[in-house]
């Protein structure tokens, strides 16, 4: 299943999410929800959504074509993952007061949205469960799908809580920025929903029931999620907004970023004072001071060295940890994100 076919399925997905046209009193919410879905869901890279079908292909261990029913189910599950991400991003942008997302204004920045966007995030979340009920209620693994999305949402929200409490606005405390704290934030806020969830969905659909298989997949995929988030932190500072689709704000938002954690491991007492004075300040001059310090500490080289060593470690983990699961599935996902630019 390619991205073109995946995109074509989205219009039907939208219709499945909307209130029935016969419910006349919901005509305005129906129009609004369509607008919310069209603006926030289909414009990302879609790697998470497409990973469901890619995982299922590997798990089949067969080159036979997907049946029409399989294609339909994989498309629905893929768009459920994309909606999960969309509602998390809509809420996250409000909490971080971000400005751009995927090359356009964050949803809440639109004149007719504002804090209504918070309710829109709830609407997007509810669409996931509406789709699951409509298309999978008759399947033996339906409960597993619902529980996976519920648990993934809970894990991600816990990660967001840890992130927000570690990096409160207008209260900078560099003592909070440790590698252990960073890894915990990344594991819960990013890795579960971005890497483990799509693969676990495919595993349920493929009929896998071994707890050991899910544990092994989780170990590899959570490591991959950490690798991915460190790339994201690097691109937040050094990426091209025309390519990434967003303007990085980790420095001014006082985020526990991988870069600041690495900086704190290398700074002199004098350089630490520069960080204390400038980090977490919504001021362009302060941001420039921090970026200059990063340059002085050669953090770009530190990152590129990390990228190479982490990729090697990831390949080693795949070779030793995948057990009966197809090794090619994990290698494909690792190669997809290696040296990415957006």
C-alpha positions, 0 to 999 in steps of 0.5 A: 500500500503506497501513500497515494492509495492511503491518501485516497482512502482519507475522504471515506475516513472523514465521512466515517467520523462525522455525525450522520447527515440526518442529525440536523441539529449537528449540522454545524459541528459536522461542518466544523469537524470536517474542517478540523480533520482536513486541516490537522490530519492528512498533511504530515509525512504519514510514516506512522500510518503507513508503518501499520501496512509495512509491518503487516507485510513483514509479519505475513512472511508472504509476497501475496497481494493484500486482500481488499478487506486487509487493505481496508483494515490497514488503511483505517488503522493507519489513519487512526494512528495519524489521528492519534498524532494529530490530536496530540499535536493540536494539544501540544501546540497550544501548551507550547504556544507554538506558531507553525506546524507542517508548514502552516500556522498551528491550528489554534493560531487561526482567527476562528479557532483559538482555544476552541482548538482544545476541544478539537483535540478531544474531537480528533481523539474520539474519532479514533474510537469511532473508527475502531468501533465501526470497522473492527467491532466484529473482530476477535482482536477488537478489544486489543486494538482499543486497549492499545490506543488507550494505553498509548494515549495514557503513556503519551500523556504521562510523557507530556506531563513529565515534559511540562513539569520538567520545563515549566514556563518562566522557571528555568532550572538546569538541574532538572535536565539530566539524561535519565529525565530526558530518556523518560520523557522521550520514551513516554511522549514519543516512542510508544505512539510513534514506533511501538503502536503502529507495529503492535497494531499490525501484530494484533491484526496478524494474529500474534498473541505471544507476550514475548513477541510484543516485549521484544518488539517494544524493546527495539522500537522504544530504542528506535523512538529515542533515536528518532527524538534526538534527531528531532531535537537536533532538527529543532535547532539546526533543521531548515524550516522550509524542509521540517515544516516548523520553526524550532522553539526548544531553546526559548520554550525551556525544553529538556532537549538532548542538545542542552543535556549534552551541553551541560555535560561539556560546559565550563563554569563560565559557559554554564552561566551563559546557559543559566542567563539565556536558556528558556528566555523568549528573546531572540538575542538569548536564543542566539547566545545559546546557539553560539554556545552550542557551536562553541561546544561542537554539538553538531559533531557530538550529534553526528557521532551519536547518530552513527554509534546509535544506528550501529547499536540499533542494528546490533539490537535488532540482530540479537533481540527480534527473536521470531519476529521478522528482522527486515521489519525493524531494519526497514524502519531504522533505515527510514529514519537514519540521517533524515532531514525532516 
